[in-house]
């Protein structure tokens, strides 16, 4: 439709405005075409994660794949992210004897991108945990661990 503004003074030219009215059916038929051009393209991201490893460095047939096999899986799957949800450093004799240091080396070799700080990460004490953090080639993440009023680890 085209409307003319008749409220203007007689000395001015009338103003024309175009108004388009569409029925619900017309709007529905346009929507997919209108939004398809602006829709973001779908992308797929592959995330490989572990949790509660508890120092399991070696494979146990049928139970645990071990860190060497995990590295092979990572190489085959080529994930966009490799994450651990925590409780990695303690649990079995070798990792306990080294206070998590052997596990930190193994996790570096696998190629993790980040890990969360689990409750068992504190089993060897705060100072040892900070030492392990320094050994890692990737960040340890936590939003709720504070030391002297400051965040102890990166929040993200």
Buried (B, 14 or more C-beta within 10 A) or exposed (E): EEEEEEEEEEEEEEEEEEEEEEEEEEEEEEEEEEEEEEEEEEEEEEEBEBBEBBBBBBBEEEEBBBBBEBBEBBEEEEBEEBBBBBBBBBBBEBBBEBBBBBBBBBBEEBBBBBBBBBEBBBBBEEEBBEBBBEEBEBBBBBEEBEEEEEEBBEEE
